[in-house]
Amino acid sequence: MRLSTARRSLAGVVAGTAAVLALATPVSATAGATDVSAATGSGDVGIQAVNLRTPFDCGQVWNANTRTNHNPQNSVDFQRGDALNKNVRSSAAGTVEIVRNLGNTSYGKYIVVRHAEGWKTLYAHLNSFNVSVGQRVSTGTIIGKVGSTGGSTGPHLHYEQRLNGVVKRVVLNGVAIRYFGNTTITSSTGC
């Protein structure tokens, strides 16, 4: 009897959370972006509690590109004409877990930030670092600068959101990035 009551209570919490997510208004995104309530399964509800933000200065407009041949497939490449040395900001509060330079291969210079509820974000192809391992960061802390290091062919930010080690489809500011294609997104981080 207790198990059945617990299941009903959990179902009520999940339904309530879904209702709150459905009321969320997307922040400044266009071209195929969708509200997270329609784009993620109930297993990704925790992303809303962490509220991952766009990793750029307030008001900057970026093209978020996704493609089936990307590695890993759910990562996003943020691009714009003057991307080189633009600030890269932490998507949420957390602790810097990795600051590494792989040289001319793979991610090149990259950072991983550990957030709440098993979430981590990865920022790759950086030109420079502004943080060190173990440092606590807030949402919007400048952690590095956009570059073209590693296996990059031009300045951009390779970005990943991971939940318990699994790369998930990216949700920023409550908006799910379009898979597969392009989403124009305006950063509201720090506004």
Protein Blocks (a to p, Z undefined) as FASTA:
>chain_A
ZZmmmmmmmmmmmmmmmmmmmmpccehiaehiacfklmpcfklmmmmmnopadfbdehia
cdddddfkbccfkbccdddfklgopacddfbdcddfbdcdehjghjlpadddddeehiac
ddehiabdcbdehiacdehiafbdcddehjbfbdcddddddeehiacdddeehiacdded
ddddddfehZZ
